[in-house]
Amino acid sequence: MLRSNLLALAAVIASNTLRVLGAKRGLAWPSDNQFNPAIFVSDQVNWLYDWGQTNIAANDDFPFYIMQWNGGGIQDLVSDIASQGATVILGFNEPDNTGEANMAPADAANLWEQYIQPLSAQGITLVSPAVTNGGSGLDWMDEFIGNCTGCTMDAIAIHWYGGWTGDLEPFVESFEKYNKPIWLTEFGLSWDAGVDSYEQFLPLALEYLDGNANVEKYAFFGAFHSGGAEDMIDANGQLTALGQTYVS
């Protein structure tokens, strides 16, 4: 069964013309988002993920990147990738955060070596677990890489939430020591930030991220309508001012 799944996966990759290359911006798309991501179609936005293994958005405008959120269901990863036509896998979601994947580095490394690393031979782009700026993210990544001696990663994933771009920049640059492209797969201001703060912050953040050659991909946390200041979609399913900034 594993062999047949791997052969099917190889066939999908060979026929899939959607590529990782191109614009940096992507969509972090919540699974309960009922709007159409096609409103983000532009030269600036070219990929989408939803923290899971099924393309909830069911939209052909963007390549769908699978995420293995934690260890649950990881034995089905090969078949999930083949069924979704995905060519990228995002590693565990905030394993350094007790409220998210909450995984010990050694345990995560064991799962990576057993289930994720073999996908590299099939042409899948492997993106590391995404750690936070909560204080222990960099240490967690150090331990994970130290334990995962047989692992290869094509990019390092990180998440950041904070006060301003001055905090974002040193956090991103602290991960350059791994000499891998950086994927900032979630970022935004602190939860109490207002609309004015976001409208000032986002253009500066985009300028920095687009200008940093070490940042390969990023996704602003706001591809939804929640009634919050970070929303890129309004109640009618159209782009807010932030959304317009993101696609421009």
Beta strands, then each sheet from edge to edge (+ up, - down):
strand 1: 25-28
strand 2: 45-49
strand 3: 66-67
strand 4: 88-90
strand 5: 125-131
strand 6: 155-162
strand 7: 182-189
strand 8: 215-220
sheet 1: 2+ 1+ 8+ 7+ 6+ 5+ 4+ 3+
end
